[in-house]
Amino acid sequence: MSWPPGLVHLTYETTLKGNRARRSSLWRKQGADAPWQMYYHQATPIPPGTV
């Protein structure tokens, strides 16, 4: 998939107090001098015992 300029999709996995989650976020930059801002975020819990 091709993303438009100024848009980045990140996926990663986190562990907090033994609880795991798969996370996805969209970051966008609206102009050359603008900072990156999180536009969307989702976390999906991973059931215990899942690889």
Backbone as a ProteinNet text record, in pm:
[ID]
protein_1_A
[PRIMARY]
MSWPPGLVHLTYETTLKGNRARRSSLWRKQGADAPWQMYYHQATPIPPGTV
[TERTIARY]
85.3	0	88.9	50.8	125.4	52.7	123.7	66.3	99.8	11.4	40.2	152.7	222.3	327.9	272	349.2	306.5	220	208.8	130	213.8	222.4	301.1	213.1	218.8	144.7	246.2	230.9	319.5	242.4	305.1	248.6	354.9	312	407.1	331.8	405.7	347.8	403.3	315.2	358.3	325.1	399.2	371.8	373.9	266.6	257.4	198.9	278	235.2	188.8	258.1	226.7	116	48.2	-58.1	0.1	-26.7	26.2	-83	-41.3	-136.8	-64.7	-136.7	-87.5	-144.1	-59	-99.8	-73.1	-156.8	-145.4	-176.8	-95.2	-123.1	-89.5	-166	-140.8	-89.7	20.2	79.2	76	45.3	43.1	116.8	168.2	240.2	175.4	118.3	42.1	123.9	228.5	313.8	457.7	549.1	692.7	740.6	685.1	730.3	643.4	541.8	449.6	509.9	474.5	521	437.8	492	415.3	312	189.4	81.8	13.5	-19.5	-94	-237	-281.7	-413.6	-512.7	-462.6	-547.9	-463.7	-523.7	-454.2	-553.6	-506.9	-589.7	-500.9	-553.7	-483.4	-576.6	-522.9	-598	-530.8	-598.1	-536.9	-500.7	-389.4	-346.7	-379.2	-461	-496.6	-373.2	-372.8	-260.1	-236.6	-110.8	-73.8	-61.4	-93.1	-80.5	62	112.7	249.6	252.4
-118.2	0	123.2	220.9	345.7	452.5	515.2	619.2	755.4	852.1	986.7	1051.7	1149.1	1218.2	1280.5	1274.8	1332.9	1241.9	1112.8	1017.5	892.3	849.7	731.9	638.5	507.4	405.5	322.9	318.9	241.2	126.8	9.7	-102.8	-154.4	-191.3	-239.9	-316.9	-386.7	-465.1	-414.4	-404.2	-358.3	-462.8	-456.6	-538.4	-446.5	-446.6	-364.3	-449.5	-473.1	-556.4	-693.7	-749.3	-882.2	-886	-774.6	-768.9	-720.8	-796.6	-762.3	-704.3	-617.1	-558.8	-529.4	-546.5	-503.3	-364.4	-273	-133.7	-84.7	6.1	65.5	214	297.5	441	505.3	608.3	689.8	825.4	868.9	999.1	1081.4	1210.9	1294.9	1426.3	1479.6	1606.5	1694.1	1805.6	1891.4	2014.9	1993.2	2103.6	2079.4	2138.9	2115.7	2156.3	2262.4	2310.7	2262.2	2183.9	2135.8	2016.1	1999	1880.4	1757.5	1637.9	1515.6	1508.8	1469.5	1455.1	1320.7	1256.3	1131.6	1164.1	1096.9	1119.7	1012.1	888.4	775.3	672.7	604.7	499.4	390.5	264.5	150.9	50.1	-11	-119.1	-239.7	-355.9	-480.5	-573.5	-609.3	-698.9	-834.4	-892.1	-1024.5	-1120.3	-1222.8	-1315.7	-1385.5	-1413	-1485.1	-1617.7	-1655.6	-1782.4	-1774.8	-1660.6	-1643	-1607.5	-1666.5	-1637.7	-1514.8
0	0	0	-75.3	-83.3	-1.2	90.7	175.4	117	131.7	81.7	162.6	104.9	179.2	307.6	413.9	540.7	625.2	589.7	667	691.1	817.2	854.6	936.6	906.4	980.4	1059.8	1192.3	1278.2	1341.3	1348.2	1422	1517.2	1637.5	1736.6	1843.9	1929.2	2037.3	2169.4	2269.8	2401.4	2507.3	2617.7	2735.5	2856.7	2935.2	3054.6	3166	3268.7	3382.1	3334.8	3236.4	3184.9	3081.6	3057.6	2957.3	2825	2719.4	2587.2	2499	2407.5	2311.8	2180.9	2072.8	1941.5	1916.9	1875.8	1861.2	1719.7	1678.2	1545.7	1559.1	1497.1	1500.9	1366.9	1336.3	1217.8	1264.6	1205.1	1234.2	1107.1	1122.6	1004	1031	922.8	925.3	820.8	863.1	772.6	734.6	659.1	615	653.3	578.4	598.2	736.9	793.8	924.5	1039.7	1010.8	1114.4	1187.4	1315.5	1388.3	1349.7	1372.6	1354.8	1466.2	1432.7	1531.1	1512.5	1625.6	1616.6	1574.7	1469.3	1410.9	1456.3	1476.9	1511.8	1585.6	1685.4	1757.9	1795.8	1786.8	1827.2	1897.7	2003.7	2074.6	2080.9	2047.1	2053	2152.2	2263.5	2361.9	2299.7	2345.4	2302.6	2417.4	2395.2	2502.9	2560.7	2691.9	2751.8	2682.4	2668.4	2605.7	2454.2	2394.4	2250.5	2216.5	2109	2066.4	1979.9
[MASK]
+++++++++++++++++++++++++++++++++++++++++++++++++++

